[in-house]
Each structure stands twice: as C-alpha cells, then as structure tokens.
Amino acid sequence: MKYIAYISILIWSILSGCATHRLGRSGQQKVADQVWVVTGSSSGLGRGIALEAGRYRAKVALAARNTAELEKVAAEIRAAGGEAIVVTTDISDSLALKALAEKTIAAWGHIDVWVNNAGVTVLGNFWETPIAEHSRVMDVNIKGTFYGSYYAMQQFRRQGHGKLINIASAESRLPTAYQSSYAATKAGVKNMGIVLRQELRLAGMKNIKVVSVDPWALNTPIWDHAANHTGHAPRMGLMDNTSKAVNAVMHAAAGGRNRDMAVGWKTHAAYAVHWLMPRFSHRVSSNIVYRHQMKLAPPAADTQGNLFTPSAHPAVTTDIKERMKAEKKAYKRGKRARSSR
C-alpha cells in the first residue's frame, strides 16, 4: 500500500501542475487595467512577464538597471494597448525600491500586482567563487526581493488588497551543484513567502495574497549573462520554454491562489521524487548538472557576467538550446577523434 501511495502521489504531481497555457478571455479581462510592478523587466522572464501583462492591457511599472531596454519594453507595451512607466532601479538598493513604489502610486494611484523577478547567478564551486560575487547574488536575489516585498506590503495594507508574486525556482527545494548562492537565495525567497502568508492570515488580511512561483530552468539569457567560474560555458539540461513561467505568473495574477506554484511537469516530478527520496534526488540532480556543465560544455573564461553591469544583449529568450546542440555535436566529434588515435 505504501508504494501504491507513493506512485499515486508521483502521478498526481506530474499531472496536476499549474496552468502553463495562456490566459483565456476571462483571465485576460481580469489583468486588463491592473497596475503591475515588475522588477528585472529589461530581460529574460521579467521582460516576458511585463510584455504579456501589457498585451492584456495592464498598466506596468518597469524596473531594472538598463534604461534603454526598459524604454523598448515600454514602447512595445504601449503599442499593444497597455500603459507603462520606466523606473531605472538597482534592485539591491532599498531606497530605489521605495522610490519605485512611490512613482507607481504617483502614476496610477494604487498597485494590484507586484512581481519580484530580478535575479542574477554565479556558477562555480563555492570555494572558488569570489566572495564579492556571492554577496552580489545575495544583494539582488534575496535582499532585492525582501525590499520589494516590504514596500509592496506597505501599499497593499493601505489599500486593503494586492498580490505579491515572488519568482523563486525549483532550486529553492532541489538545489544543485555549482549554484550555491543562487540556491540559497531562492530558498530564502520561498520561506519568506510562507512567513508572509501566515502573518497575513493571522492578521485577518484575506485580500492580500502572496504567491511564490517555482519555474524549472528556462531558456532565458541568464545562461549568456551568468557570472561563471566553472571553466566551462554556462548551460543546463532539460530546459523549459520561458513562456511556461510567464503564463504561470499570469494565472497567479488573475486567480485566487495564495500558495507556492510549481511550474510544469518537470518541477512537479522533481518535487515528488525529492519528497520520497531526498538524498537520492540531490545526487541525481547534481550529477545531471555535472554532466552538462562540467563534461559536455566547452571551455570558457571566468567572467562576472551581469552581476555589476546590465546585460549586454537583453531578450526574453536565448538560443541556448541550439548552442547546446552544437556543443554536443562538437563534443562527440572530439570524442570520436580521440578514440581513433
């Protein structure tokens, strides 16, 4: 019976993932005219979230370091029928997050949805990664989310409603090798969301919701812009399309969820295996990362990536999957050449 229960839980976890399809008409109508704040909206998932909200005619405050790219995103949103303001913001600066909230209120009078998305990463063995780069990941990913959540909550309490959406990661529950600071910050994001939900419940604030969204690895430019000290080009296996996470955020904003959301069957399956066999899941996931990052990836020089300067080539998605295919073919050719000597 125990094994039947385990198998049932696994199947349920795979099949009962959150919605990853685009919102239907009724959902789109709920997003229309909502006031959104999206951090990290110049590139990657944040850019995708902001553009999709704009397509549904939301009002979007765009926050990131790259002003020129934010202006491009704002132009796309306005062309799609939404509204947008640009607020150049270093997410690690608490006063900048306070100013972001104030400028959004000055523009539209309230905030319906605040998305803490901005995030950076550094790849490498914990002991070989410079402490300043670990610290920067902490400053952006957890401190930035903390500051954004704080000022969002202040406004939500004043107006009596609101939805805080924090982008966590499958790494929040299933951390893997070579991303120690990233995994630590995403676990912090998840646990902060749990605490906020409980405090709001105990305070009787039923109209303020907190949702942590856990995507699988996505084909965003993070793999092109990551700080890296592995000696190999940044990559990850079995990546999901960024649109899945974008749609999950839209469903979180339009629906009544007040909980964590695992995005897609891969995250659900991984969580189910972790629940059943935690040590095994840690070993397998890190072995997969080791194979893709340290064995199959070609050599690459150390870099600070976009930790301290904005991304050079922002976009919603990248050609990482095609690059990995080409690298795999090159690896196989090299392996055949070596074996024929």
VENURFEN-V321746 format. One record per residue. N is the residue number from 0. PHI is phi in whole degrees, -180 to 180 (none if undefined). NEAR is the number of other C-alpha atoms within 10 Angstrom. Layout:
# VENURFEN-V321746
n->(N & N)
phi->(PHI & PHI)
near->(NEAR & NEAR)
This chain:
# VENURFEN-V321746
n->(0 & 1 & 2 & 3 & 4 & 5 & 6 & 7 & 8 & 9 & 10 & 11 & 12 & 13 & 14 & 15 & 16 & 17 & 18 & 19 & 20 & 21 & 22 & 23 & 24 & 25 & 26 & 27 & 28 & 29 & 30 & 31 & 32 & 33 & 34 & 35 & 36 & 37 & 38 & 39 & 40 & 41 & 42 & 43 & 44 & 45 & 46 & 47 & 48 & 49 & 50 & 51 & 52 & 53 & 54 & 55 & 56 & 57 & 58 & 59 & 60 & 61 & 62 & 63 & 64 & 65 & 66 & 67 & 68 & 69 & 70 & 71 & 72 & 73 & 74 & 75 & 76 & 77 & 78 & 79 & 80 & 81 & 82 & 83 & 84 & 85 & 86 & 87 & 88 & 89 & 90 & 91 & 92 & 93 & 94 & 95 & 96 & 97 & 98 & 99 & 100 & 101 & 102 & 103 & 104 & 105 & 106 & 107 & 108 & 109 & 110 & 111 & 112 & 113 & 114 & 115 & 116 & 117 & 118 & 119 & 120 & 121 & 122 & 123 & 124 & 125 & 126 & 127 & 128 & 129 & 130 & 131 & 132 & 133 & 134 & 135 & 136 & 137 & 138 & 139 & 140 & 141 & 142 & 143 & 144 & 145 & 146 & 147 & 148 & 149 & 150 & 151 & 152 & 153 & 154 & 155 & 156 & 157 & 158 & 159 & 160 & 161 & 162 & 163 & 164 & 165 & 166 & 167 & 168 & 169 & 170 & 171 & 172 & 173 & 174 & 175 & 176 & 177 & 178 & 179 & 180 & 181 & 182 & 183 & 184 & 185 & 186 & 187 & 188 & 189 & 190 & 191 & 192 & 193 & 194 & 195 & 196 & 197 & 198 & 199 & 200 & 201 & 202 & 203 & 204 & 205 & 206 & 207 & 208 & 209 & 210 & 211 & 212 & 213 & 214 & 215 & 216 & 217 & 218 & 219 & 220 & 221 & 222 & 223 & 224 & 225 & 226 & 227 & 228 & 229 & 230 & 231 & 232 & 233 & 234 & 235 & 236 & 237 & 238 & 239 & 240 & 241 & 242 & 243 & 244 & 245 & 246 & 247 & 248 & 249 & 250 & 251 & 252 & 253 & 254 & 255 & 256 & 257 & 258 & 259 & 260 & 261 & 262 & 263 & 264 & 265 & 266 & 267 & 268 & 269 & 270 & 271 & 272 & 273 & 274 & 275 & 276 & 277 & 278 & 279 & 280 & 281 & 282 & 283 & 284 & 285 & 286 & 287 & 288 & 289 & 290 & 291 & 292 & 293 & 294 & 295 & 296 & 297 & 298 & 299 & 300 & 301 & 302 & 303 & 304 & 305 & 306 & 307 & 308 & 309 & 310 & 311 & 312 & 313 & 314 & 315 & 316 & 317 & 318 & 319 & 320 & 321 & 322 & 323 & 324 & 325 & 326 & 327 & 328 & 329 & 330 & 331 & 332 & 333 & 334 & 335 & 336 & 337 & 338 & 339 & 340)
phi->(none & -60 & -69 & -62 & -63 & -61 & -64 & -62 & -65 & -63 & -63 & -60 & -64 & -70 & -87 & -106 & -65 & -67 & -63 & -119 & -95 & -65 & -62 & -77 & -61 & -66 & -65 & -63 & -66 & -69 & -76 & -54 & 72 & -66 & -100 & -115 & -118 & -129 & -87 & 65 & -93 & -86 & -156 & 63 & -59 & -61 & -64 & -63 & -64 & -62 & -65 & -67 & -61 & -65 & -63 & -88 & 70 & -80 & -102 & -124 & -91 & -98 & -131 & -174 & -84 & -93 & -62 & -62 & -70 & -62 & -64 & -65 & -64 & -60 & -63 & -65 & -64 & -65 & -65 & -86 & 106 & -91 & -124 & -153 & -126 & -107 & -129 & -63 & -145 & -92 & -63 & -79 & -101 & -62 & -68 & -67 & -68 & -63 & -64 & -59 & -62 & -65 & -70 & -67 & -64 & -63 & -77 & -133 & 87 & -161 & -133 & -93 & -136 & -119 & -110 & -88 & -115 & -52 & -161 & -134 & -149 & -133 & -103 & 154 & -59 & -51 & -81 & -103 & -92 & -56 & -62 & -64 & -78 & -55 & -63 & -65 & -59 & -62 & -61 & -80 & -75 & -101 & -65 & -60 & -67 & -62 & -62 & -61 & -63 & -62 & -74 & -64 & -66 & -59 & -71 & -60 & -66 & -66 & -91 & 87 & -162 & 152 & -130 & -101 & -117 & -106 & -84 & -97 & -179 & -60 & -66 & -67 & -114 & -128 & -70 & -126 & -62 & 77 & -135 & -62 & -71 & -63 & -62 & -62 & -69 & -71 & -65 & -65 & -60 & -62 & -69 & -62 & -62 & -62 & -62 & -61 & -61 & -69 & -65 & -65 & -62 & -69 & -88 & 76 & -96 & -73 & -94 & -111 & -112 & -130 & -126 & -101 & -104 & -111 & -78 & -76 & -58 & -116 & -87 & -94 & -69 & -56 & -76 & -89 & -109 & -67 & -66 & -150 & -135 & -90 & 85 & -137 & -62 & -62 & -165 & -154 & -87 & 60 & -70 & -93 & -75 & -59 & -59 & -61 & -70 & -58 & -66 & -61 & -65 & -62 & -66 & -63 & -72 & -85 & -99 & -106 & -62 & -143 & -163 & -73 & -128 & -84 & -99 & 85 & -68 & -66 & -66 & -62 & -65 & -63 & -66 & -65 & -65 & -63 & -64 & -79 & -140 & -60 & -65 & -62 & -64 & -64 & -65 & -64 & -64 & -70 & -64 & -63 & -63 & -59 & -62 & -73 & -87 & -105 & -106 & -87 & -75 & -73 & -61 & -151 & -75 & -63 & -153 & -88 & 54 & -101 & -61 & -113 & -136 & -61 & -60 & -74 & -133 & -67 & -168 & -75 & -128 & -131 & -90 & -54 & -65 & -68 & -61 & -66 & -63 & -64 & -66 & -66 & -63 & -65 & -63 & -66 & -62 & -65 & -65 & -65 & -64 & -67 & -71 & -87 & -75)
near->(6 & 7 & 8 & 9 & 10 & 15 & 14 & 12 & 17 & 19 & 15 & 14 & 21 & 18 & 13 & 12 & 18 & 21 & 19 & 18 & 14 & 16 & 18 & 9 & 9 & 10 & 16 & 20 & 15 & 17 & 26 & 19 & 18 & 22 & 25 & 25 & 28 & 24 & 31 & 27 & 33 & 32 & 26 & 23 & 28 & 29 & 27 & 23 & 28 & 31 & 25 & 23 & 30 & 28 & 20 & 23 & 24 & 27 & 28 & 31 & 28 & 28 & 30 & 23 & 19 & 22 & 17 & 12 & 21 & 26 & 18 & 12 & 24 & 25 & 16 & 18 & 25 & 19 & 12 & 17 & 15 & 23 & 21 & 27 & 21 & 23 & 24 & 20 & 21 & 20 & 29 & 22 & 15 & 19 & 14 & 19 & 26 & 15 & 15 & 25 & 22 & 15 & 16 & 23 & 15 & 10 & 13 & 13 & 11 & 20 & 24 & 21 & 25 & 27 & 27 & 30 & 28 & 26 & 26 & 22 & 28 & 31 & 30 & 24 & 14 & 16 & 8 & 10 & 20 & 13 & 11 & 10 & 20 & 20 & 12 & 19 & 25 & 23 & 19 & 23 & 28 & 27 & 20 & 25 & 31 & 23 & 21 & 29 & 22 & 15 & 19 & 25 & 23 & 12 & 18 & 23 & 14 & 10 & 15 & 13 & 18 & 24 & 25 & 27 & 26 & 27 & 26 & 32 & 26 & 23 & 21 & 20 & 21 & 19 & 20 & 22 & 19 & 22 & 18 & 20 & 23 & 25 & 23 & 18 & 25 & 27 & 20 & 20 & 24 & 22 & 15 & 18 & 24 & 17 & 12 & 18 & 20 & 12 & 12 & 17 & 14 & 10 & 9 & 10 & 15 & 14 & 16 & 21 & 25 & 27 & 26 & 27 & 25 & 25 & 26 & 25 & 22 & 23 & 24 & 24 & 20 & 28 & 22 & 21 & 22 & 21 & 25 & 26 & 22 & 22 & 17 & 20 & 23 & 26 & 23 & 19 & 14 & 13 & 15 & 18 & 17 & 22 & 20 & 20 & 29 & 25 & 22 & 26 & 27 & 23 & 22 & 26 & 26 & 20 & 12 & 12 & 14 & 20 & 16 & 20 & 23 & 27 & 25 & 23 & 18 & 20 & 24 & 26 & 20 & 23 & 21 & 21 & 20 & 16 & 15 & 15 & 11 & 15 & 11 & 11 & 20 & 18 & 13 & 12 & 15 & 16 & 15 & 16 & 18 & 17 & 13 & 21 & 23 & 20 & 12 & 19 & 23 & 17 & 13 & 13 & 10 & 16 & 16 & 17 & 21 & 17 & 22 & 12 & 10 & 18 & 20 & 11 & 12 & 21 & 19 & 20 & 19 & 20 & 12 & 20 & 17 & 10 & 12 & 20 & 11 & 11 & 16 & 16 & 12 & 15 & 16 & 12 & 12 & 12 & 11 & 11 & 10 & 9 & 8 & 7 & 5)
